[in-house]
Amino acid sequence: MTGAITVLAAIGGNPKFLWYMTRATGIIAIVLLAMVVILGMVTATKAAPKGFAKFLVPDLHRRLSITAAAFLGVHIITALLDSFVHIGLVASIVPFVATYRPVWVGFGAIAFDLLLIVIATSVVRHRFSQGPWKKIHYLSWLVVTFALFHAIGTGSDARVGLVEVIYIVLVAVVALAAIFRTATDAQLRKLAKIGGSAVIVAVPVLALGWSLKGPLRTGWASASSSFSLLPKVTTTTAATSGSSAGGPLSNGFVWPVNGGVRGTVSIANGSSGTSTVTLSGDVSGTADVVTVRLVGQVQQGSLVLQGSSVAIGTASAPNTYTGAVAQAGGSTLVLSLHGAQGSVTGALAVSINGTTFSGVLQAPAALGSQSASQ
């Protein structure tokens, strides 16, 4: 028992532990969901091999469903706890509102929402007649489809050989199972069966073509992320909420923040090809300090953001305001912050020179046409 605790403590001390857990449990959850869908098809069509007890396939289907839900739960929880990506609870349920790779995280949210519908209707199946429940249960095929696009589109493991093999096998097996299910459905007319089979075949073909042009090519991280530190100016408008009353807080923190910033820059390269850039600086004329952590991949001399974290406070209370980079353009970072005065938007314009940086920090800031000339 002591040895197990030691191992878990060592793993938990790894700053990328949550990131690895999110990726691993996501892949396992997709595999299990595909198996659940296929077993459901086997149950519905009574296509179980001879020698299998009639209760075995339905029982395995239920058990794998529970296991898949458990891995999916861990996948979502670790993603929410990961301080680098800042997906947020709302973005895990509401599609396309995430600041981190919104389209592909949105597909994951759709898959999760559809799965909740399938699970909820299965729990109260006795309240449904066979026909409506069966139609609702067809959503499970869409769950797997959106989950696969979510996994491939995020791009984290799309170019890993073993993961590619897993995805190809899953797509092939699920597609064949869907064609078989469509062909053996007595309630479908012949034309509907032909059309359904054609659509089923078309989806993997289109997905393969899209993957070759997108996630499997270098630079996909830039296209899949809403963040990029590129040499260009991005204009934005951001509303500010909460009180902006000035003056020092009890811990010496001066609010609002509006002044020059100077500090140091450190870069750490990860084994997975990502780089972590940390900006740590002091606000002139105050005891305020700011720390911005940017995580991403370096492409053509620029850092393409995959995650971020921001903390503003004092040396004794550095996390008075925390949040993430909501938008990046040129040398200007738009900050989404939460703290003592509510939820606010800040702006940090920086100029990096080797291992040091200088710039201007404003929080709260009502952003209009903001220049990145710093």
Secondary structure as a PSIPRED ss2 file (coil, helix, strand):
# PSIPRED VFORMAT (PSIPRED V4.0)

   1 M C   1.000  0.000  0.000
   2 T H   0.000  1.000  0.000
   3 G H   0.000  1.000  0.000
   4 A H   0.000  1.000  0.000
   5 I H   0.000  1.000  0.000
   6 T H   0.000  1.000  0.000
   7 V H   0.000  1.000  0.000
   8 L H   0.000  1.000  0.000
   9 A H   0.000  1.000  0.000
  10 A H   0.000  1.000  0.000
  11 I H   0.000  1.000  0.000
  12 G H   0.000  1.000  0.000
  13 G C   1.000  0.000  0.000
  14 N C   1.000  0.000  0.000
  15 P C   1.000  0.000  0.000
  16 K C   1.000  0.000  0.000
  17 F H   0.000  1.000  0.000
  18 L H   0.000  1.000  0.000
  19 W H   0.000  1.000  0.000
  20 Y H   0.000  1.000  0.000
  21 M H   0.000  1.000  0.000
  22 T H   0.000  1.000  0.000
  23 R H   0.000  1.000  0.000
  24 A H   0.000  1.000  0.000
  25 T H   0.000  1.000  0.000
  26 G H   0.000  1.000  0.000
  27 I H   0.000  1.000  0.000
  28 I H   0.000  1.000  0.000
  29 A H   0.000  1.000  0.000
  30 I H   0.000  1.000  0.000
  31 V H   0.000  1.000  0.000
  32 L H   0.000  1.000  0.000
  33 L H   0.000  1.000  0.000
  34 A H   0.000  1.000  0.000
  35 M H   0.000  1.000  0.000
  36 V H   0.000  1.000  0.000
  37 V H   0.000  1.000  0.000
  38 I H   0.000  1.000  0.000
  39 L H   0.000  1.000  0.000
  40 G H   0.000  1.000  0.000
  41 M H   0.000  1.000  0.000
  42 V H   0.000  1.000  0.000
  43 T H   0.000  1.000  0.000
  44 A H   0.000  1.000  0.000
  45 T H   0.000  1.000  0.000
  46 K C   1.000  0.000  0.000
  47 A C   1.000  0.000  0.000
  48 A C   1.000  0.000  0.000
  49 P C   1.000  0.000  0.000
  50 K C   1.000  0.000  0.000
  51 G C   1.000  0.000  0.000
  52 F C   1.000  0.000  0.000
  53 A C   1.000  0.000  0.000
  54 K C   1.000  0.000  0.000
  55 F C   1.000  0.000  0.000
  56 L H   0.000  1.000  0.000
  57 V H   0.000  1.000  0.000
  58 P H   0.000  1.000  0.000
  59 D H   0.000  1.000  0.000
  60 L H   0.000  1.000  0.000
  61 H H   0.000  1.000  0.000
  62 R H   0.000  1.000  0.000
  63 R H   0.000  1.000  0.000
  64 L H   0.000  1.000  0.000
  65 S H   0.000  1.000  0.000
  66 I H   0.000  1.000  0.000
  67 T H   0.000  1.000  0.000
  68 A H   0.000  1.000  0.000
  69 A H   0.000  1.000  0.000
  70 A H   0.000  1.000  0.000
  71 F H   0.000  1.000  0.000
  72 L H   0.000  1.000  0.000
  73 G H   0.000  1.000  0.000
  74 V H   0.000  1.000  0.000
  75 H H   0.000  1.000  0.000
  76 I H   0.000  1.000  0.000
  77 I H   0.000  1.000  0.000
  78 T H   0.000  1.000  0.000
  79 A H   0.000  1.000  0.000
  80 L H   0.000  1.000  0.000
  81 L H   0.000  1.000  0.000
  82 D C   1.000  0.000  0.000
  83 S C   1.000  0.000  0.000
  84 F C   1.000  0.000  0.000
  85 V C   1.000  0.000  0.000
  86 H C   1.000  0.000  0.000
  87 I C   1.000  0.000  0.000
  88 G C   1.000  0.000  0.000
  89 L H   0.000  1.000  0.000
  90 V H   0.000  1.000  0.000
  91 A H   0.000  1.000  0.000
  92 S H   0.000  1.000  0.000
  93 I H   0.000  1.000  0.000
  94 V C   1.000  0.000  0.000
  95 P C   1.000  0.000  0.000
  96 F C   1.000  0.000  0.000
  97 V C   1.000  0.000  0.000
  98 A C   1.000  0.000  0.000
  99 T C   1.000  0.000  0.000
 100 Y C   1.000  0.000  0.000
 101 R C   1.000  0.000  0.000
 102 P H   0.000  1.000  0.000
 103 V H   0.000  1.000  0.000
 104 W H   0.000  1.000  0.000
 105 V H   0.000  1.000  0.000
 106 G H   0.000  1.000  0.000
 107 F H   0.000  1.000  0.000
 108 G H   0.000  1.000  0.000
 109 A H   0.000  1.000  0.000
 110 I H   0.000  1.000  0.000
 111 A H   0.000  1.000  0.000
 112 F H   0.000  1.000  0.000
 113 D H   0.000  1.000  0.000
 114 L H   0.000  1.000  0.000
 115 L H   0.000  1.000  0.000
 116 L H   0.000  1.000  0.000
 117 I H   0.000  1.000  0.000
 118 V H   0.000  1.000  0.000
 119 I H   0.000  1.000  0.000
 120 A H   0.000  1.000  0.000
 121 T H   0.000  1.000  0.000
 122 S H   0.000  1.000  0.000
 123 V H   0.000  1.000  0.000
 124 V C   1.000  0.000  0.000
 125 R H   0.000  1.000  0.000
 126 H H   0.000  1.000  0.000
 127 R H   0.000  1.000  0.000
 128 F C   1.000  0.000  0.000
 129 S C   1.000  0.000  0.000
 130 Q H   0.000  1.000  0.000
 131 G H   0.000  1.000  0.000
 132 P H   0.000  1.000  0.000
 133 W H   0.000  1.000  0.000
 134 K H   0.000  1.000  0.000
 135 K H   0.000  1.000  0.000
 136 I H   0.000  1.000  0.000
 137 H H   0.000  1.000  0.000
 138 Y C   1.000  0.000  0.000
 139 L H   0.000  1.000  0.000
 140 S H   0.000  1.000  0.000
 141 W H   0.000  1.000  0.000
 142 L H   0.000  1.000  0.000
 143 V H   0.000  1.000  0.000
 144 V H   0.000  1.000  0.000
 145 T H   0.000  1.000  0.000
 146 F H   0.000  1.000  0.000
 147 A H   0.000  1.000  0.000
 148 L H   0.000  1.000  0.000
 149 F H   0.000  1.000  0.000
 150 H H   0.000  1.000  0.000
 151 A H   0.000  1.000  0.000
 152 I H   0.000  1.000  0.000
 153 G H   0.000  1.000  0.000
 154 T H   0.000  1.000  0.000
 155 G C   1.000  0.000  0.000
 156 S C   1.000  0.000  0.000
 157 D C   1.000  0.000  0.000
 158 A C   1.000  0.000  0.000
 159 R C   1.000  0.000  0.000
 160 V C   1.000  0.000  0.000
 161 G H   0.000  1.000  0.000
 162 L H   0.000  1.000  0.000
 163 V H   0.000  1.000  0.000
 164 E H   0.000  1.000  0.000
 165 V H   0.000  1.000  0.000
 166 I H   0.000  1.000  0.000
 167 Y H   0.000  1.000  0.000
 168 I H   0.000  1.000  0.000
 169 V H   0.000  1.000  0.000
 170 L H   0.000  1.000  0.000
 171 V H   0.000  1.000  0.000
 172 A H   0.000  1.000  0.000
 173 V H   0.000  1.000  0.000
 174 V H   0.000  1.000  0.000
 175 A H   0.000  1.000  0.000
 176 L H   0.000  1.000  0.000
 177 A H   0.000  1.000  0.000
 178 A H   0.000  1.000  0.000
 179 I H   0.000  1.000  0.000
 180 F H   0.000  1.000  0.000
 181 R H   0.000  1.000  0.000
 182 T H   0.000  1.000  0.000
 183 A H   0.000  1.000  0.000
 184 T C   1.000  0.000  0.000
 185 D C   1.000  0.000  0.000
 186 A C   1.000  0.000  0.000
 187 Q C   1.000  0.000  0.000
 188 L C   1.000  0.000  0.000
 189 R C   1.000  0.000  0.000
 190 K H   0.000  1.000  0.000
 191 L H   0.000  1.000  0.000
 192 A H   0.000  1.000  0.000
 193 K H   0.000  1.000  0.000
 194 I H   0.000  1.000  0.000
 195 G H   0.000  1.000  0.000
 196 G H   0.000  1.000  0.000
 197 S H   0.000  1.000  0.000
 198 A H   0.000  1.000  0.000
 199 V H   0.000  1.000  0.000
 200 I H   0.000  1.000  0.000
 201 V H   0.000  1.000  0.000
 202 A H   0.000  1.000  0.000
 203 V H   0.000  1.000  0.000
 204 P H   0.000  1.000  0.000
 205 V H   0.000  1.000  0.000
 206 L H   0.000  1.000  0.000
 207 A H   0.000  1.000  0.000
 208 L H   0.000  1.000  0.000
 209 G H   0.000  1.000  0.000
 210 W H   0.000  1.000  0.000
 211 S H   0.000  1.000  0.000
 212 L H   0.000  1.000  0.000
 213 K H   0.000  1.000  0.000
 214 G C   1.000  0.000  0.000
 215 P C   1.000  0.000  0.000
 216 L C   1.000  0.000  0.000
 217 R C   1.000  0.000  0.000
 218 T C   1.000  0.000  0.000
 219 G C   1.000  0.000  0.000
 220 W H   0.000  1.000  0.000
 221 A H   0.000  1.000  0.000
 222 S H   0.000  1.000  0.000
 223 A H   0.000  1.000  0.000
 224 S H   0.000  1.000  0.000
 225 S C   1.000  0.000  0.000
 226 S C   1.000  0.000  0.000
 227 F C   1.000  0.000  0.000
 228 S C   1.000  0.000  0.000
 229 L E   0.000  0.000  1.000
 230 L C   1.000  0.000  0.000
 231 P C   1.000  0.000  0.000
 232 K C   1.000  0.000  0.000
 233 V C   1.000  0.000  0.000
 234 T C   1.000  0.000  0.000
 235 T C   1.000  0.000  0.000
 236 T C   1.000  0.000  0.000
 237 T C   1.000  0.000  0.000
 238 A E   0.000  0.000  1.000
 239 A C   1.000  0.000  0.000
 240 T C   1.000  0.000  0.000
 241 S C   1.000  0.000  0.000
 242 G C   1.000  0.000  0.000
 243 S C   1.000  0.000  0.000
 244 S C   1.000  0.000  0.000
 245 A C   1.000  0.000  0.000
 246 G C   1.000  0.000  0.000
 247 G E   0.000  0.000  1.000
 248 P E   0.000  0.000  1.000
 249 L C   1.000  0.000  0.000
 250 S C   1.000  0.000  0.000
 251 N C   1.000  0.000  0.000
 252 G C   1.000  0.000  0.000
 253 F C   1.000  0.000  0.000
 254 V E   0.000  0.000  1.000
 255 W E   0.000  0.000  1.000
 256 P C   1.000  0.000  0.000
 257 V E   0.000  0.000  1.000
 258 N E   0.000  0.000  1.000
 259 G E   0.000  0.000  1.000
 260 G E   0.000  0.000  1.000
 261 V E   0.000  0.000  1.000
 262 R E   0.000  0.000  1.000
 263 G E   0.000  0.000  1.000
 264 T E   0.000  0.000  1.000
 265 V E   0.000  0.000  1.000
 266 S E   0.000  0.000  1.000
 267 I E   0.000  0.000  1.000
 268 A E   0.000  0.000  1.000
 269 N E   0.000  0.000  1.000
 270 G C   1.000  0.000  0.000
 271 S C   1.000  0.000  0.000
 272 S C   1.000  0.000  0.000
 273 G C   1.000  0.000  0.000
 274 T C   1.000  0.000  0.000
 275 S E   0.000  0.000  1.000
 276 T E   0.000  0.000  1.000
 277 V E   0.000  0.000  1.000
 278 T E   0.000  0.000  1.000
 279 L E   0.000  0.000  1.000
 280 S E   0.000  0.000  1.000
 281 G E   0.000  0.000  1.000
 282 D E   0.000  0.000  1.000
 283 V E   0.000  0.000  1.000
 284 S C   1.000  0.000  0.000
 285 G C   1.000  0.000  0.000
 286 T C   1.000  0.000  0.000
 287 A C   1.000  0.000  0.000
 288 D E   0.000  0.000  1.000
 289 V E   0.000  0.000  1.000
 290 V E   0.000  0.000  1.000
 291 T E   0.000  0.000  1.000
 292 V E   0.000  0.000  1.000
 293 R E   0.000  0.000  1.000
 294 L E   0.000  0.000  1.000
 295 V E   0.000  0.000  1.000
 296 G E   0.000  0.000  1.000
 297 Q E   0.000  0.000  1.000
 298 V E   0.000  0.000  1.000
 299 Q E   0.000  0.000  1.000
 300 Q C   1.000  0.000  0.000
 301 G C   1.000  0.000  0.000
 302 S E   0.000  0.000  1.000
 303 L E   0.000  0.000  1.000
 304 V E   0.000  0.000  1.000
 305 L E   0.000  0.000  1.000
 306 Q E   0.000  0.000  1.000
 307 G E   0.000  0.000  1.000
 308 S E   0.000  0.000  1.000
 309 S E   0.000  0.000  1.000
 310 V E   0.000  0.000  1.000
 311 A E   0.000  0.000  1.000
 312 I E   0.000  0.000  1.000
 313 G E   0.000  0.000  1.000
 314 T E   0.000  0.000  1.000
 315 A C   1.000  0.000  0.000
 316 S C   1.000  0.000  0.000
 317 A C   1.000  0.000  0.000
 318 P C   1.000  0.000  0.000
 319 N C   1.000  0.000  0.000
 320 T C   1.000  0.000  0.000
 321 Y E   0.000  0.000  1.000
 322 T E   0.000  0.000  1.000
 323 G E   0.000  0.000  1.000
 324 A E   0.000  0.000  1.000
 325 V E   0.000  0.000  1.000
 326 A E   0.000  0.000  1.000
 327 Q E   0.000  0.000  1.000
 328 A E   0.000  0.000  1.000
 329 G E   0.000  0.000  1.000
 330 G C   1.000  0.000  0.000
 331 S C   1.000  0.000  0.000
 332 T E   0.000  0.000  1.000
 333 L E   0.000  0.000  1.000
 334 V E   0.000  0.000  1.000
 335 L E   0.000  0.000  1.000
 336 S E   0.000  0.000  1.000
 337 L E   0.000  0.000  1.000
 338 H E   0.000  0.000  1.000
 339 G E   0.000  0.000  1.000
 340 A C   1.000  0.000  0.000
 341 Q C   1.000  0.000  0.000
 342 G E   0.000  0.000  1.000
 343 S E   0.000  0.000  1.000
 344 V E   0.000  0.000  1.000
 345 T E   0.000  0.000  1.000
 346 G E   0.000  0.000  1.000
 347 A E   0.000  0.000  1.000
 348 L E   0.000  0.000  1.000
 349 A E   0.000  0.000  1.000
 350 V E   0.000  0.000  1.000
 351 S E   0.000  0.000  1.000
 352 I E   0.000  0.000  1.000
 353 N E   0.000  0.000  1.000
 354 G C   1.000  0.000  0.000
 355 T C   1.000  0.000  0.000
 356 T E   0.000  0.000  1.000
 357 F E   0.000  0.000  1.000
 358 S E   0.000  0.000  1.000
 359 G E   0.000  0.000  1.000
 360 V E   0.000  0.000  1.000
 361 L E   0.000  0.000  1.000
 362 Q E   0.000  0.000  1.000
 363 A E   0.000  0.000  1.000
 364 P C   1.000  0.000  0.000
 365 A C   1.000  0.000  0.000
 366 A C   1.000  0.000  0.000
 367 L E   0.000  0.000  1.000
 368 G C   1.000  0.000  0.000
 369 S C   1.000  0.000  0.000
 370 Q C   1.000  0.000  0.000
 371 S C   1.000  0.000  0.000
 372 A C   1.000  0.000  0.000
 373 S C   1.000  0.000  0.000
 374 Q C   1.000  0.000  0.000
